[in-house]
Amino acid sequence: MFRQGDVLVVPIAREELPADLMPAPRDRRNRMVLALGEATGHAHVVTGERVAMLCPPDDPGRLFLLIEGYGRLVHEEHGPISLAPGAYRVVRQREYFPGAIRPVAD
């Protein structure tokens, strides 16, 4: 498991990938953004060779990665993380705030 700020990248077996995944939308700069920093506007971005960011068609916020080459998770305020070939589930950490559960601000 890898953590970068408020983003967790959890290795899973390929068999655990949902069958109906499709390419997840990229941002305006054609980046694979896992999470956008609400406080700074900085982004947790996956880069690499033969990397796919995937999501179920009915839930574009639920992200998975399929890395067949090499991948890196990068962010302006955190050190880069190398990702080995394999399948991953992306988890956005949440925090309890009185009266609500909300995403962690990074």
N, C-alpha and C positions, 0 to 999 in steps of 0.2 A: 504494500500500500504506500502511496506517495501523497504527501501533503504540500501544497504551496498556497500559503495564505488561507483563504476560506474554501479552497477546492481540494477534494480528495480524489485520487485516481486509483481505483481498486482493480487489481488483476482478477479476471474471471476466466473460466474455461470457455472456449469458443461455443460449446454446446449451450451455454447459458445466455448467449445472445438471442434476443427475441427474433423470431423468424420474419417478421414484417418490417424490419428496419429499412430505412431509406436514407440517402445523404441528407445531413442536417444543413439548414441554411447557414451561409457564411455572411460575414458582415459586409459593409459597403466597400471595404478594402480587400475583399476576397480572403479574409483570414478565418481560420477555424477557432472561434472564440468560445471557450468553455464558460467563462464568467467575466463580466465587466465590473470593474471596481466602481462602486457607487460614490465613494468619497473622492477618488482621484481621476476616474475615467480611464485608468490603466486597465489592460485586459490580460487575462490568463489565456494564452494562445498556444495551440499545438502546431508544431512545424515538423517537417521531415519528409522522408521519401517513402512513398507507398503507404500513406496514412489516410484513413477515412474516419470522419466524424459522422456518426449515424444517430438517428432518432426514430421512434415509432411515428407513423403518419398522424396519429391523433394526439401526440404529446411532444412537440418540438423542444421542450425544455428538459426532457429526459434524455441524456446523452450517453453514448457509448463510443469507444474508439476501437478501431481494428487497425493494428500496425503490422504491416508485412515487411517493412524495411527497417528503418530506424525512426524514432520520434524524439522530440524534445518539447517539454512544457516550459514556456518562457513567460516572464512578467517583468516589467520595468523595475520593480522594487524587490524582487526575490531572485535568488540564484536559479539558473536553469536546471531542469531535472531531465535526465536521459530516460527514455522509455524503450524497453526491449520489445522485440516483436511479440505480438499476442493480442488478446482482447481485454478491454478494460471497461468498467462502469465508472461514470463521472458522478460524484456526489458533491453537491453544494452544501456546505455546512450551514446549520441553522442555530439560532440562539433563542432562548426564552427571554421575552421582554414582558413585564406585567401586562396581562391581557392579550398577548399575541405571541405567536412563534414566527420569526422572520429570518430571512437570510442574513448571515454574518456580513457586516460591511467590511470591506478590505481596503 
